[in-house]
Amino acid sequence: MAPLSIKSQRRLKAQLVKALEQHLQSGAKSKIPEAGEWLWFFFCQISKSRTYHANGPNPLQWSEIEAWMRLYRWPLEAHHIDIIRALDETWIKHSRSDQQAPSQQINTGAFDAVFG
């Protein structure tokens, strides 16, 4: 892994986030920059350990990323983690945008009928 300048890191992060957004919106295969292919792969692998709750997926935890790094012996640097976290934030935003708000407001009568 060759070191990237800060400008190149930011550009790669933006390109990968844009590719993920396009993929999530259209479902089509995205054009991933060659320099980011391995980070895309890492994100997909780490995402397999994602946990879920009643309202959907949880964000990736720092401990999950660290455990994955140790298990596979990939010495990721801070800017790599930042890119993986940006991809995760994009994925979480998209997954939550699919959820619809309740169509009706609950009133006191309905609340009392359910909870007594």
C-alpha positions, 0 to 999 in steps of 0.5 A: 500500500503506497502512501497517498497525499492528503489531497489524494486521500480526500479525492479517493474517499469522495470517489468511493462514497460516490460509487457506493451512493450510485450503487445503492441508488441504481443497483448497478455495478459501480466504477470503483477507482483502482486505488480504492478496490481493496478498501471497497473489498475491506468494507464489504468484508467488515460489513458482514459482521454488522449487527442489526436492531429493530429499526435496522442496521447498526453502524460498524463499531471500531472494535469490529474494524480492529478485530477484522484488521487483527484477524486478517493481519492488514495494517490499516492506517487512520486514513484507511479507517476514515474511508471505511467509516465514510462508506459505512455512514453512506450505507447507513444513511441509505438503509435508513432512507428506505424506512418510512415515517409512521403515517398516523400520529398516535393519540391518547385514546390509541395509546390507552387502548394499547397500554391500558 
